[in-house]
Each structure stands twice: as structure tokens, then as C-alpha cells.
């Protein structure tokens, strides 16, 4: 995520603190105004193989590789660094303090929410847009009734994990 100096920072906040409507508006401003940005994914198979943290770091690395305008240092949210060769600094709670991290978090959350809506068109019995993959009561009941979705990470049954854990991103 590369923001220009004159980017309207007032639209940014921790993505979890913004309403869905405000996140959507911020998303549009970021996409239109950022100097460069990218969203990338880890598959549900990779999440199952590497765990959610390592799969998230892999997705960060993929997103960074798509950005053409590199910065002097890469700032990431959290306490772990993605596997990239450029200088990188992890900032705990960076998504509530650093504008570029806030913007990246907003892009990721909106992209994930939009994916959940698309998945709902394939498997509506799981109500993905309603719970976004988190282990809500209704989601767990849908899993119990219908079995794992197509998007469940491999092996979650044998490890005691729930399908909802496989969809977090």
C-alpha cells in the first residue's frame, strides 16, 4: 500500500472500528487515490497446511510482490514479518496507528467480505455474508447440518478445528 502525501487520512481507521458502510467508502477512496496497492490471498489449502498466521504472511508477501512502487521500508501489522527481502518492520496494532497499514487492512477486510458474498452464491446454506467465516452459532449449526463447505481447510475435522476457522483472513 503506497499512499500519496495528500491522501484524505480522515477516512482511515482500524478496519474493525469502521462500519461496513464506512469501510466501503474508505475502500473506494483508497483504490482511487493510492499510488499503488494490491490484495492477495492464501488458499484454504495453504491455511490448512501452514496455519492462519503463516498463510496471512504468505498473502502479504504476494500482495507486496504485486506492488510496482516500492517504499524504503515495508510496514506490517502485528509482530511477525512476511517472507520478503526488502526492509520490513512489524508494528503491533499498526492497523490502528499507521495510515498505510489502516488502508491495507481496509482493503483486505472489504475484499474478504466480498469473497464471502460470492461464496454465498455457491453455497448459500452457510450464510457466509452474515458471519464472514467466524464461528457464530448459526455458522456452526450450518456446518453441523450440512457438513464442511467446499472452502474448509483440509484436515480440520481430524484436528478439531471448525470450518469457520478455515475462512478467517
Secondary structure, 3 states (H helix, E strand, C coil): CECCCCCCHHHCCCCCCCCHHHHHHHHHHHHHHCCECCCCCCCHHHHHHHCHHHHHHHHHHHHHHHCCCCCCCEEEECCCCCCCCCCEEEECCHHHCCHHHHHHHHHHHHHHHHHHHHHHHHCHHHCHHHHCCCCCHHHHHHHHHHCCCCCCCCCHHHHCCCHHHHHCC
